[in-house]
Amino acid sequence: MPAPPVDFVLVFRKNIAVLSKQQAVEEAQNATAAYSRLIKTLSDANFKVTGRRGEKDGEILVLVWTPPTKLAELVQATAYADFLLNLPSSTPGRLRDLTASPLTPNIRLRLAYDHITSLKVEGGLGIIPGIQEWSHVHSILALHDDDFNRTWIKTWTTQRRGFNLGFSELTKIRDEFGEAVALYFAFLSSYTQALFFPTALGVLFWLFASPYSSWYSILLGIWSICWVEWWRIRQRALSVRWGTLGSFRGEKRRPEFRGGQGNSTLGRGEEAFPWWKRELRIVSSLPMILIFGGILGALLTAIFIFEAFVTQLYQGPFHQYISLAPTVLFVALVPRVLAFYQTYAQRLTHWENHAHKSNHDASLTIKTFALSAIVAYLGLALSAFVYVPFGQFAMGYVQNYVINGNFSEKGLFNASTAAAQSKIDPSRLQKQMFAYTVTNQIVNTLVEVVLPYVMRGVEDVKNGKRIVGLRGINKNSGFENNDVDDKEDRQFMAKVRHNVSLPEYTLFGDYSEMVTQYGYVTLWSTIWPLAPMMALLNNWLELRSDAFKITTHSRRPLPMRVDTIGPWLDSMAFISWLGALTNAALVYLFHPQTRGAFSANFSTALKPGDQPDVHTAWHDLMMPALLVALASSYGYLLARGLIRYIMNRAVWDVSPENIQLEASQNEVKAMYLNKMKDELVDSDAIARMAQLAPGSAGDDAFWTNDEGVEELRQAAKTV
């Protein structure tokens, strides 16, 4: 017997916290009433609904299926809505035969999910997890298609060897998981292919050019501009092909949005909350972000000083282990600061009162990624612009502090100035780049692919399961006592419970990882030109590990219509601009005057001890470097404007997608005019309009007496 055609699972849970007997009775009554209301709401909307026992106490899994008649209604309603929004895919008036042309899983799930979770004032059911009305509904998920997942992973691991994902392959991903996931894989594939140029460039300059080459930095900057502008066109082209260009106009309102005097959005609620008030709130949140950024920067700087200077001077007990202390401090403190900040960032974003989820998520993404970038790049910035230029002076200050504190008398720290300054490592920048672009990426892959297996195994043991292969079977789940005794049904419910146990999938982590990597390549690969090659190799595996993560370690992504990667494109554009500044400063500071031996690739032109004092170092090094960076920023702006103009004219204007977009817009207009044709050429209506028109033509003899021809003939005779 085939598996039941379940579209969604709504996880319904009653409160099982420690309660008094009276509270437990009241909670049971409330949960029963809420469950009955949930079933009735879905049933009255013509969904097929049934409940099954969950894996946890007090958990009920509500299984939902959308019948064809309901789907046909949703398809037609969405077609009219898309037409009003002028989306490329809108074809109003054309009824779709769902038998001859069945819906893809993406469209089927998206239509049903949007209807279930949309606000009632927008024609939906308003069943939204987390809101007060449905506090017992914890989440909504769609079940994985195991056949598709197996085929997808097998194809990518055994047949697909390269980096390119063609449009047909991306369309398969889109048909299964939606445009948001497909656009991410298109971005990852395109970005990885774009890395071939800086990879070849880096290898050539690593082998045959001097370190910190100005030509490498210039070509890298041009590449970064070309990549950002090309992807801007690429995502637009994909959204035209998939019919999602401008889909943000049809986005549903967030239930948390408040218009007017604190009321939930009703009708024209957007207008009740002025745009300037939201913008003012966004600006007002900047001081809090800056404060947390300052705290995080101070913490990372303190850890950096401890690791770069204090550990080099310490020679007391357990000195062989002191180098591990900065790592312990980082792991213990930085995640706590970020988690604390994340809580405030979510509150600030909620206070900004965005009407739509995409705007809310974009604002939260910018706040979150800003501090993540500080964690990722501050260590390199401190090494490049503090450690190497001013390391000897910083080491002297630290040494004076420990000497004045009488630590040296106890033999804990080295008191020799020459010995201390000899600890400054000129190759620190290259070692850091290797750690960030090689070691960290290997660790991230293991965390994404291997760690979830370990965590699920631990969770299975805690929940009383016995491990069988890569899954667990709960000995206390009561499968044998369920109302459904059929073997196939029990196997199906085991699959459902396994899907429920998985964490939700979000694109933020994957985009953040790739954009952070782009920052290492664009901002800092002048230090180590082999960084793009390391990124390229990592991304070959990333394409496959992300697919494996989606199909194995997380819930099925809920389909979303998008036409852009959102704030990540702006983040890459900002990183490209910042890269023009950092690369110019790095080349000015570290580019050797003459090429040395091959070993010079791991050294810098600027060495500790070159400057007699801090003032001279700042005046002779950092001030000119700042001026060079400022000049390069203007060069970047000019180059970006020129490249954007050329690419729009040479790529987008002549692209098949642009032609398709114009044709679809003309088709919609022609379709509308054809429907209005009978009314427009109504002769009776025209006659009535003529009778009502003011004025009269007068005597017809006036209009038939034309003297122009006779005058011209007379003129010809007189010649």
C-alpha positions as CSV (number, residue, x, y, z in Angstrom):
1,M,0.0,0.0,0.0
2,P,1.5,3.4,-1.0
3,A,2.3,6.0,1.7
4,P,-0.6,8.4,2.5
5,P,-0.4,11.7,0.5
6,V,0.5,14.0,3.4
7,D,1.5,17.6,2.5
8,F,2.2,19.0,6.0
9,V,2.6,18.0,9.6
10,L,1.5,20.4,12.3
11,V,3.2,19.7,15.6
12,F,0.7,20.3,18.4
13,R,1.9,20.1,21.9
14,K,0.2,20.7,25.2
15,N,2.1,22.2,28.2
16,I,3.6,19.4,30.2
17,A,5.5,21.6,32.7
18,V,5.2,20.8,36.3
19,L,1.7,22.0,37.2
20,S,-0.7,21.6,40.1
21,K,-3.5,19.2,39.7
22,Q,-6.0,22.0,39.0
23,Q,-3.7,23.6,36.5
24,A,-3.1,20.3,34.8
25,V,-6.9,19.8,34.4
26,E,-7.3,23.3,33.0
27,E,-4.4,22.9,30.6
28,A,-5.8,19.6,29.3
29,Q,-9.2,21.3,28.7
30,N,-7.5,24.2,26.9
31,A,-5.4,21.9,24.8
32,T,-8.4,19.8,23.9
33,A,-10.4,22.9,22.9
34,A,-7.4,24.2,20.9
35,Y,-6.9,20.9,19.1
36,S,-10.6,20.6,18.2
37,R,-10.6,24.2,16.9
38,L,-7.5,23.4,14.8
39,I,-9.1,20.3,13.3
40,K,-12.3,22.2,12.6
41,T,-10.5,25.1,11.0
42,L,-8.6,22.9,8.6
43,S,-11.6,20.7,7.8
44,D,-13.9,23.6,7.1
45,A,-11.3,24.9,4.6
46,N,-11.6,21.5,2.8
47,F,-8.3,20.1,3.9
48,K,-8.1,16.4,4.8
49,V,-6.9,16.2,8.4
50,T,-6.1,13.5,10.9
51,G,-4.1,13.4,14.2
52,R,-1.5,10.8,15.3
53,R,0.4,10.4,18.5
54,G,3.8,12.1,18.6
55,E,7.1,10.9,20.0
56,K,7.0,13.1,23.1
57,D,4.4,13.2,25.9
58,G,1.6,15.5,25.0
59,E,2.6,15.8,21.4
60,I,0.1,15.2,18.5
61,L,1.1,15.2,14.9
62,V,-1.7,16.7,12.7
63,L,-1.3,15.4,9.2
64,V,-2.8,17.6,6.4
65,W,-3.4,16.8,2.8
66,T,-4.7,19.2,0.1
67,P,-7.4,17.7,-2.2
68,P,-7.3,18.5,-5.9
69,T,-10.4,20.7,-5.7
70,K,-8.8,22.8,-3.0
71,L,-5.6,23.0,-5.0
72,A,-7.6,24.2,-8.1
73,E,-9.1,27.0,-6.1
74,L,-5.7,28.1,-4.7
75,V,-4.2,28.0,-8.2
76,Q,-6.8,30.2,-9.7
77,A,-6.8,32.6,-6.8
78,T,-3.0,32.9,-7.0
79,A,-3.1,33.4,-10.8
80,Y,-5.4,36.4,-10.4
81,A,-3.3,37.8,-7.5
82,D,-0.1,37.4,-9.6
83,F,-1.8,39.2,-12.5
84,L,-2.6,42.1,-10.3
85,L,1.0,42.2,-9.1
86,N,2.3,42.0,-12.7
87,L,4.4,39.0,-12.1
88,P,6.0,37.4,-15.3
89,S,4.3,34.0,-14.6
90,S,0.7,35.5,-14.3
91,T,-1.8,34.1,-16.8
92,P,-5.3,35.0,-15.6
93,G,-8.3,33.4,-17.2
94,R,-6.4,30.2,-18.2
95,L,-7.6,27.4,-16.1
96,R,-4.9,24.9,-15.4
97,D,-5.6,21.2,-16.0
98,L,-4.0,19.6,-12.9
99,T,-4.3,16.1,-14.5
100,A,-2.6,17.0,-17.7
101,S,-0.2,19.4,-16.1
102,P,0.3,18.5,-12.4
103,L,1.7,20.9,-10.0
104,T,5.3,20.6,-8.9
105,P,5.9,19.7,-5.2
106,N,7.2,23.3,-4.7
107,I,4.0,25.0,-6.0
108,R,1.7,22.5,-4.3
109,L,3.3,23.0,-0.9
110,R,3.7,26.8,-1.3
111,L,0.1,27.4,-2.2
112,A,-1.2,25.3,0.7
113,Y,1.3,26.6,3.2
114,D,0.6,30.3,2.3
115,H,-3.2,29.6,2.6
116,I,-2.8,28.0,6.0
117,T,-0.5,30.6,7.5
118,S,-1.8,33.8,5.9
119,L,-3.8,36.2,8.1
120,K,-7.5,35.9,8.0
121,V,-7.9,39.4,6.7
122,E,-5.8,38.3,3.7
123,G,-8.0,35.2,3.0
124,G,-5.9,32.7,4.9
125,L,-6.6,30.5,7.9
126,G,-4.2,32.4,10.2
127,I,-2.7,29.2,11.7
128,I,0.7,30.6,12.5
129,P,3.0,28.8,15.0
130,G,3.9,30.9,18.0
131,I,1.1,33.5,18.0
132,Q,-1.2,33.6,21.0
133,E,-4.2,32.3,19.2
134,W,-2.4,29.1,18.2
135,S,0.1,28.8,21.1
136,H,-0.1,25.0,21.1
137,V,1.0,24.8,17.4
138,H,4.8,24.7,17.7
139,S,5.8,24.2,14.0
140,I,4.7,23.3,10.5
141,L,6.8,21.1,8.4
142,A,6.7,19.2,5.0
143,L,7.9,15.6,4.7
144,H,11.0,14.8,2.8
145,D,10.7,13.0,-0.5
146,D,13.1,10.1,0.1
147,D,13.1,9.0,-3.5
148,F,14.1,12.4,-4.8
149,N,16.7,12.8,-2.0
150,R,18.4,9.5,-2.8
151,T,18.5,10.3,-6.5
152,W,19.8,13.8,-5.9
153,I,22.6,12.8,-3.6
154,K,23.6,9.8,-5.8
155,T,23.7,12.0,-8.9
156,W,25.9,14.6,-7.2
157,T,28.3,12.1,-5.6
158,T,28.7,9.6,-8.5
159,Q,27.9,11.4,-11.7
160,R,28.4,15.2,-11.3
161,R,32.2,15.9,-11.0
162,G,32.4,19.6,-11.6
163,F,31.0,22.8,-10.2
164,N,28.5,23.9,-12.8
165,L,24.7,23.6,-12.1
166,G,22.8,24.1,-15.3
167,F,19.4,25.6,-15.5
168,S,17.7,22.2,-15.8
169,E,19.4,21.0,-12.6
170,L,18.5,24.2,-10.8
171,T,14.9,23.8,-11.9
172,K,14.8,20.3,-10.4
173,I,15.9,21.8,-7.1
174,R,13.4,24.6,-7.4
175,D,10.6,22.2,-8.2
176,E,11.3,20.3,-5.1
177,F,12.4,22.9,-2.5
178,G,11.4,26.2,-3.9
179,E,13.1,29.3,-5.4
180,A,14.9,30.3,-2.2
181,V,16.9,27.1,-2.0
182,A,17.4,26.9,-5.8
183,L,18.7,30.5,-5.8
184,Y,21.2,29.6,-3.1
185,F,22.6,26.7,-5.0
186,A,22.7,28.9,-8.2
187,F,24.7,31.4,-6.1
188,L,27.0,28.8,-4.7
189,S,27.7,27.2,-8.1
190,S,28.2,30.6,-9.9
191,Y,30.4,31.9,-7.1
192,T,32.5,28.8,-7.1
193,Q,33.0,29.0,-10.9
194,A,33.9,32.6,-10.6
195,L,36.7,31.6,-8.2
196,F,38.6,30.0,-11.1
197,F,40.0,33.5,-12.1
198,P,41.4,34.5,-8.8
199,T,42.6,30.9,-8.3
200,A,44.7,31.0,-11.5
201,L,45.7,34.6,-10.7
202,G,46.8,33.6,-7.2
203,V,48.9,30.6,-8.3
204,L,50.7,32.6,-11.0
205,F,51.5,35.5,-8.6
206,W,52.5,33.1,-5.9
207,L,55.0,31.3,-8.2
208,F,56.3,34.1,-10.3
209,A,55.7,37.5,-8.7
210,S,56.8,39.2,-5.5
211,P,54.6,39.1,-2.4
212,Y,51.9,41.8,-2.0
213,S,51.8,42.5,-5.7
214,S,49.9,45.7,-6.7
215,W,48.9,44.1,-10.0
216,Y,47.3,41.1,-8.1
217,S,45.4,43.5,-5.9
218,I,44.1,45.6,-8.8
219,L,43.0,42.5,-10.8
220,L,41.4,41.0,-7.7
221,G,39.5,44.2,-7.1
222,I,38.2,44.3,-10.7
223,W,37.2,40.6,-10.4
224,S,35.2,41.3,-7.3
225,I,33.3,44.1,-9.0
226,C,32.6,42.0,-12.0
227,W,31.4,39.1,-9.9
228,V,29.0,41.2,-7.8
229,E,27.6,43.0,-10.9
230,W,27.3,39.7,-12.9
231,W,25.5,38.0,-10.1
232,R,23.1,41.0,-9.9
233,I,22.2,40.2,-13.5
234,R,22.2,36.4,-13.0
235,Q,19.7,36.4,-10.2
236,R,17.4,38.7,-12.2
237,A,17.6,36.4,-15.1
238,L,16.7,33.3,-13.0
239,S,13.8,35.2,-11.4
240,V,12.4,36.0,-14.8
241,R,12.8,32.3,-15.9
242,W,11.0,31.1,-12.8
243,G,8.4,33.8,-12.9
244,T,9.3,35.3,-9.5
245,L,10.6,38.8,-10.5
246,G,8.8,41.2,-8.2
247,S,7.3,38.5,-6.0
248,F,8.0,40.6,-2.9
249,R,4.9,42.6,-3.9
250,G,2.7,39.6,-3.1
251,E,4.3,38.8,0.2
252,K,1.9,38.3,3.1
253,R,1.9,40.4,6.2
254,R,3.7,39.4,9.4
255,P,1.3,38.6,12.2
256,E,3.5,40.6,14.5
257,F,3.1,43.8,12.4
258,R,1.2,46.5,14.2
259,G,-0.4,49.5,12.4
260,G,-2.2,52.4,13.8
261,Q,-2.5,52.5,17.6
262,G,-1.0,49.1,18.3
263,N,-3.6,47.1,16.4
264,S,-2.8,44.2,14.2
265,T,-2.6,45.1,10.5
266,L,-6.1,45.4,9.0
267,G,-6.8,46.4,5.5
268,R,-4.6,49.5,5.0
269,G,-2.6,49.0,8.2
270,E,0.7,49.6,6.3
271,E,-0.4,53.2,5.8
272,A,-1.2,53.6,9.5
273,F,2.6,53.0,10.3
274,P,4.5,55.7,8.4
275,W,7.7,54.7,6.6
276,W,9.7,57.5,8.3
277,K,8.8,56.1,11.7
278,R,10.3,52.7,10.8
279,E,13.4,54.3,9.3
280,L,13.8,56.3,12.5
281,R,13.6,53.1,14.5
282,I,16.2,51.5,12.3
283,V,18.6,54.4,12.8
284,S,17.9,54.4,16.5
285,S,19.0,50.8,16.7
286,L,22.5,51.7,15.4
287,P,23.9,52.9,18.7
288,M,23.1,49.5,20.3
289,I,24.8,47.7,17.4
290,L,27.8,49.9,17.8
291,I,28.0,49.3,21.5
292,F,27.9,45.6,21.1
293,G,30.4,45.9,18.2
294,G,32.7,47.9,20.5
295,I,32.4,45.3,23.3
296,L,33.1,42.5,21.0
297,G,36.0,44.3,19.4
298,A,37.5,45.1,22.8
299,L,37.2,41.5,23.9
300,L,38.8,40.2,20.7
301,T,41.6,42.7,20.9
302,A,42.3,41.7,24.5
303,I,42.4,38.0,23.5
304,F,44.7,39.0,20.6
305,I,47.1,40.9,22.8
306,F,47.2,38.0,25.3
307,E,47.9,35.5,22.5
308,A,50.4,37.7,20.5
309,F,52.4,39.2,23.4
310,V,51.7,37.8,26.9
311,T,52.0,34.1,25.8
312,Q,55.3,34.9,24.2
313,L,56.7,36.5,27.3
314,Y,55.4,33.9,29.9
315,Q,58.0,31.4,31.0
316,G,56.4,30.2,34.3
317,P,54.8,26.9,35.2
318,F,52.8,25.2,32.5
319,H,54.2,27.6,29.9
320,Q,53.9,24.9,27.3
321,Y,50.1,25.0,27.7
322,I,49.7,28.8,27.9
323,S,49.3,29.0,24.1
324,L,45.9,27.2,24.5
325,A,44.6,29.9,26.8
326,P,43.5,32.4,24.1
327,T,41.5,29.6,22.3
328,V,39.8,28.7,25.6
329,L,39.0,32.3,26.2
330,F,37.6,32.7,22.7
331,V,35.4,29.6,22.9
332,A,34.1,30.5,26.4
333,L,33.4,34.3,25.9
334,V,32.8,35.2,22.2
335,P,29.8,32.8,21.7
336,R,28.2,34.2,24.8
337,V,28.5,37.8,23.7
338,L,27.1,36.9,20.3
339,A,24.2,35.0,21.8
340,F,23.4,37.9,24.1
341,Y,23.6,40.3,21.2
342,Q,21.4,38.1,19.1
343,T,18.7,38.4,21.7
344,Y,18.8,42.1,21.6
345,A,19.1,42.2,17.8
346,Q,15.8,40.2,17.5
347,R,14.1,42.5,19.9
348,L,15.3,45.6,18.0
349,T,14.2,44.1,14.7
350,H,10.8,43.3,16.1
351,W,10.6,46.9,17.4
352,E,11.2,48.2,13.9
353,N,7.8,46.7,13.0
354,H,8.4,45.4,9.5
355,A,5.3,44.5,7.6
356,H,6.8,41.7,5.7
357,K,9.0,38.7,6.6
358,S,11.6,39.4,3.9
359,N,12.2,42.9,5.2
360,H,12.3,41.7,8.8
361,D,14.8,38.9,8.0
362,A,17.0,41.3,5.9
363,S,17.2,43.7,8.8
364,L,18.1,40.9,11.3
365,T,20.6,39.4,8.8
366,I,22.5,42.7,8.5
367,K,22.6,43.1,12.3
368,T,23.8,39.5,12.8
369,F,26.3,39.4,10.0
370,A,27.9,42.7,11.1
371,L,29.2,41.2,14.3
372,S,30.0,37.9,12.7
373,A,32.3,39.8,10.3
374,I,34.0,41.4,13.2
375,V,34.8,38.0,14.6
376,A,36.0,36.7,11.3
377,Y,38.2,39.6,10.1
378,L,39.3,41.6,13.2
379,G,42.2,39.2,14.0
380,L,43.7,39.7,10.5
381,A,43.2,43.4,10.7
382,L,45.0,43.6,14.0
383,S,47.9,41.6,12.7
384,A,48.2,43.6,9.5
385,F,47.8,47.1,10.9
386,V,48.9,46.8,14.5
387,Y,51.0,43.7,15.2
388,V,53.5,44.1,12.3
389,P,53.8,47.9,12.2
390,F,53.7,48.5,16.0
391,G,54.5,45.0,17.4
392,Q,57.8,46.0,18.8
393,F,56.3,48.9,20.7
394,A,53.3,46.9,21.9
395,M,55.7,44.2,23.1
396,G,57.7,46.8,25.0
397,Y,54.6,48.2,26.7
398,V,53.5,44.7,27.8
399,Q,56.9,43.9,29.0
400,N,57.2,47.2,31.0
401,Y,53.8,46.3,32.6
402,V,54.9,42.9,33.8
403,I,58.2,44.3,35.0
404,N,56.6,47.1,36.9
405,G,54.2,44.5,38.3
406,N,57.2,42.5,39.7
407,F,56.2,39.5,37.7
408,S,59.7,39.2,36.2
409,E,61.3,38.9,39.6
410,K,59.3,35.7,40.2
411,G,60.6,34.3,37.0
412,L,57.2,34.3,35.3
413,F,58.0,36.5,32.4
414,N,61.1,37.2,30.2
415,A,62.6,40.5,31.2
416,S,65.0,40.7,28.2
417,T,63.9,43.4,25.7
418,A,65.9,41.9,22.8
419,A,64.5,38.4,23.5
420,A,61.0,39.8,23.7
421,Q,61.2,41.7,20.4
422,S,62.6,38.6,18.7
423,K,59.3,36.9,19.4
424,I,57.5,39.1,16.9
425,D,56.6,36.8,14.0
426,P,56.7,38.5,10.5
427,S,54.9,35.5,8.9
428,R,51.9,35.7,11.3
429,L,49.6,37.0,8.6
430,Q,50.2,34.1,6.3
431,K,49.7,31.6,9.1
432,Q,46.4,33.2,10.0
433,M,45.2,33.1,6.5
434,F,46.1,29.4,6.2
435,A,44.2,28.8,9.5
436,Y,41.1,30.7,8.3
437,T,41.0,29.4,4.7
438,V,42.1,25.8,5.3
439,T,41.8,24.6,8.9
440,N,38.5,26.5,9.7
441,Q,36.8,25.3,6.5
442,I,37.7,21.6,7.3
443,V,36.3,22.1,10.8
444,N,33.1,23.7,9.4
445,T,32.6,20.8,7.0
446,L,33.0,18.2,9.8
447,V,30.6,20.2,12.0
448,E,27.9,20.3,9.2
449,V,28.2,16.7,8.1
450,V,29.5,14.6,11.0
451,L,28.5,16.4,14.2
452,P,24.7,16.0,13.5
453,Y,25.1,12.2,13.5
454,V,26.8,12.4,16.9
455,M,24.3,14.7,18.4
456,R,21.4,12.6,17.2
457,G,23.0,9.5,18.6
458,V,23.3,11.2,22.0
459,E,19.7,12.4,21.8
460,D,18.5,8.9,20.9
461,V,20.2,7.4,23.9
462,K,18.8,10.1,26.2
463,N,15.3,9.5,24.8
464,G,15.5,5.7,25.3
465,K,16.1,4.7,21.7
466,R,18.4,2.0,20.5
467,I,20.6,2.9,17.7
468,V,20.0,1.0,14.4
469,G,22.3,2.2,11.7
470,L,22.0,5.9,11.5
471,R,18.5,6.1,13.0
472,G,17.1,5.3,16.4
473,I,14.0,3.4,17.3
474,N,12.2,4.5,20.5
475,K,11.5,1.5,22.7
476,N,8.8,3.5,24.5
477,S,7.1,5.1,21.5
478,G,4.1,2.8,21.7
479,F,4.0,1.9,18.0
480,E,2.5,-1.5,18.7
481,N,-0.3,0.1,20.7
482,N,-1.2,2.7,18.1
483,D,-4.6,2.6,16.5
484,V,-2.9,2.0,13.2
485,D,-1.6,-1.6,13.2
486,D,-0.8,-1.9,9.6
487,K,2.9,-2.4,9.0
488,E,3.1,0.2,6.2
489,D,1.3,2.8,8.3
490,R,3.7,2.2,11.2
491,Q,6.7,2.6,8.9
492,F,5.2,5.8,7.5
493,M,4.6,7.2,11.0
494,A,8.2,6.3,11.9
495,K,9.3,8.4,9.0
496,V,7.0,11.3,10.1
497,R,8.4,11.2,13.6
498,H,11.9,11.2,12.3
499,N,11.2,14.3,10.2
500,V,9.7,16.0,13.2
501,S,12.8,15.3,15.2
502,L,15.0,17.2,12.7
503,P,15.9,20.9,13.2
504,E,14.5,23.5,10.8
505,Y,16.7,24.5,7.9
506,T,17.6,28.1,7.4
507,L,19.7,29.7,4.6
508,F,21.4,32.2,6.9
509,G,24.2,29.9,8.0
510,D,25.1,28.8,4.4
511,Y,25.0,32.3,3.0
512,S,27.0,33.6,5.9
513,E,29.7,31.0,5.4
514,M,30.1,31.8,1.7
515,V,30.0,35.6,2.1
516,T,32.5,35.3,4.9
517,Q,34.7,33.2,2.6
518,Y,34.3,35.8,-0.1
519,G,35.6,38.4,2.4
520,Y,38.7,36.4,3.0
521,V,39.4,36.1,-0.7
522,T,38.6,39.8,-1.5
523,L,39.9,41.5,1.6
524,W,43.0,39.4,2.5
525,S,44.2,37.1,-0.2
526,T,46.9,39.7,-1.1
527,I,48.5,38.3,2.0
528,W,48.3,34.7,0.8
529,P,47.3,34.4,-2.9
530,L,46.6,30.7,-2.6
531,A,43.5,31.5,-0.5
532,P,41.1,31.5,-3.6
533,M,42.3,28.0,-4.5
534,M,41.6,26.8,-1.0
535,A,38.1,28.4,-1.3
536,L,37.6,26.7,-4.7
537,L,38.4,23.2,-3.3
538,N,36.3,23.8,-0.3
539,N,33.3,24.8,-2.4
540,W,33.4,21.7,-4.5
541,L,32.7,19.8,-1.3
542,E,30.3,22.5,0.0
543,L,28.0,22.0,-2.9
544,R,27.6,18.3,-2.0
545,S,27.7,18.7,1.8
546,D,24.9,21.4,1.7
547,A,22.7,19.1,-0.4
548,F,23.4,16.2,2.1
549,K,22.7,18.5,5.0
550,I,19.3,19.5,3.6
551,T,18.2,16.0,2.8
552,T,19.6,14.2,5.9
553,H,20.2,16.6,8.8
554,S,17.3,19.1,8.6
555,R,13.7,19.4,7.9
556,R,12.5,19.9,4.4
557,P,12.8,23.6,3.5
558,L,9.4,25.2,3.1
559,P,9.1,26.7,-0.4
560,M,9.4,30.5,-0.7
561,R,9.2,32.7,-3.8
562,V,12.1,35.1,-3.9
563,D,13.8,37.0,-6.7
564,T,17.1,38.0,-5.0
565,I,19.5,36.7,-2.3
566,G,18.5,39.8,-0.3
567,P,21.1,41.6,1.9
568,W,23.9,39.2,1.0
569,L,24.4,40.9,-2.3
570,D,24.8,44.3,-0.6
571,S,27.1,42.7,1.9
572,M,29.3,41.4,-1.0
573,A,29.3,44.8,-2.6
574,F,30.4,46.4,0.7
575,I,33.1,43.8,1.1
576,S,34.3,44.6,-2.5
577,W,34.6,48.3,-1.6
578,L,36.3,47.6,1.6
579,G,38.7,45.2,-0.2
580,A,39.9,48.1,-2.4
581,L,40.9,49.9,0.8
582,T,42.6,47.0,2.6
583,N,44.5,45.8,-0.5
584,A,45.8,49.2,-1.2
585,A,47.0,49.6,2.4
586,L,48.5,46.1,2.5
587,V,50.4,46.6,-0.8
588,Y,51.7,50.0,0.4
589,L,52.9,48.6,3.8
590,F,54.3,45.2,2.8
591,H,55.3,45.2,-0.9
592,P,59.0,44.6,-1.1
593,Q,61.1,47.0,-3.2
594,T,63.0,44.2,-4.8
595,R,62.1,40.6,-5.3
596,G,63.8,38.2,-2.9
597,A,64.2,34.5,-2.9
598,F,61.3,32.1,-3.1
599,S,61.2,32.1,0.7
600,A,60.2,35.8,0.6
601,N,56.7,34.6,-0.2
602,F,56.3,34.0,3.5
603,S,57.8,37.3,4.6
604,T,56.9,40.9,4.5
605,A,58.8,44.0,3.4
606,L,57.9,45.8,6.7
607,K,59.7,44.1,9.5
608,P,59.7,44.8,13.3
609,G,62.3,47.2,14.3
610,D,62.3,49.2,11.1
611,Q,60.9,52.3,12.9
612,P,62.5,54.0,15.9
613,D,59.3,55.1,17.7
614,V,55.5,55.0,17.5
615,H,55.2,58.5,16.1
616,T,57.6,57.8,13.3
617,A,55.9,54.5,12.5
618,W,52.5,56.2,12.3
619,H,53.7,59.2,10.3
620,D,55.8,57.2,7.8
621,L,53.6,54.2,7.4
622,M,50.0,54.4,8.5
623,M,49.2,58.0,7.3
624,P,50.4,57.3,3.8
625,A,48.6,54.0,3.8
626,L,45.4,55.6,4.8
627,L,45.7,58.2,2.0
628,V,46.5,55.4,-0.5
629,A,43.4,53.5,0.7
630,L,41.2,56.6,0.4
631,A,42.4,57.2,-3.2
632,S,41.7,53.5,-4.1
633,S,38.1,53.9,-2.8
634,Y,37.5,56.6,-5.4
635,G,39.0,54.4,-8.1
636,Y,36.7,51.6,-7.0
637,L,33.6,53.7,-7.3
638,L,34.6,54.8,-10.8
639,A,35.4,51.2,-11.9
640,R,32.1,49.9,-10.4
641,G,30.1,52.5,-12.3
642,L,31.8,51.7,-15.6
643,I,31.6,47.9,-15.2
644,R,27.9,48.1,-14.1
645,Y,27.1,50.2,-17.2
646,I,29.0,47.9,-19.6
647,M,27.5,44.7,-18.1
648,N,24.0,46.0,-18.2
649,R,24.3,47.0,-21.8
650,A,26.3,44.0,-23.0
651,V,24.8,41.2,-20.9
652,W,21.3,42.1,-19.6
653,D,19.9,44.2,-22.4
654,V,20.6,41.5,-25.0
655,S,19.8,38.5,-22.7
656,P,17.0,36.0,-23.6
657,E,15.5,36.7,-20.2
658,N,15.1,40.4,-20.8
659,I,13.5,39.7,-24.1
660,Q,11.2,37.1,-22.4
661,L,10.3,39.7,-19.7
662,E,9.3,42.3,-22.3
663,A,7.3,39.7,-24.3
664,S,5.5,38.4,-21.2
665,Q,4.5,42.0,-20.2
666,N,3.2,42.6,-23.8
667,E,1.4,39.3,-23.7
668,V,-0.4,40.3,-20.5
669,K,-1.4,43.7,-21.9
670,A,-2.6,42.1,-25.2
671,M,-4.6,39.5,-23.3
672,Y,-6.3,42.3,-21.2
673,L,-7.0,44.4,-24.3
674,N,-8.5,41.4,-26.2
675,K,-10.9,40.8,-23.3
676,M,-11.8,44.5,-23.4
677,K,-12.1,44.7,-27.2
678,D,-15.9,44.2,-27.4
679,E,-16.4,47.0,-25.0
680,L,-13.9,49.3,-26.6
681,V,-15.5,48.9,-30.1
682,D,-19.1,49.0,-29.0
683,S,-20.7,51.2,-31.8
684,D,-23.8,52.0,-29.7
685,A,-21.7,53.3,-26.9
686,I,-19.7,55.4,-29.4
687,A,-22.9,56.9,-30.8
688,R,-24.1,57.8,-27.4
689,M,-20.8,59.4,-26.6
690,A,-21.0,61.4,-29.8
691,Q,-24.5,62.7,-29.0
692,L,-23.3,63.8,-25.5
693,A,-20.2,65.6,-26.9
694,P,-20.4,69.4,-26.8
695,G,-20.3,71.6,-29.9
696,S,-21.4,71.0,-33.6
697,A,-19.5,70.5,-36.9
698,G,-21.6,73.3,-38.5
699,D,-22.5,73.6,-42.2
700,D,-21.0,70.7,-44.3
701,A,-20.4,73.1,-47.2
702,F,-17.7,74.8,-45.1
703,W,-15.8,71.6,-44.8
704,T,-16.1,70.6,-48.5
705,N,-14.8,73.9,-49.9
706,D,-11.0,73.3,-50.2
707,E,-9.0,76.0,-51.9
708,G,-5.5,74.5,-51.4
709,V,-5.3,72.6,-54.7
710,E,-6.5,75.5,-56.8
711,E,-4.0,77.8,-55.2
712,L,-1.1,75.5,-56.0
713,R,-2.2,75.2,-59.6
714,Q,-2.4,79.0,-60.0
715,A,1.1,79.2,-58.5
716,A,2.4,76.7,-61.0
717,K,1.0,78.7,-64.0
718,T,2.7,81.9,-62.9
719,V,6.2,80.3,-62.9
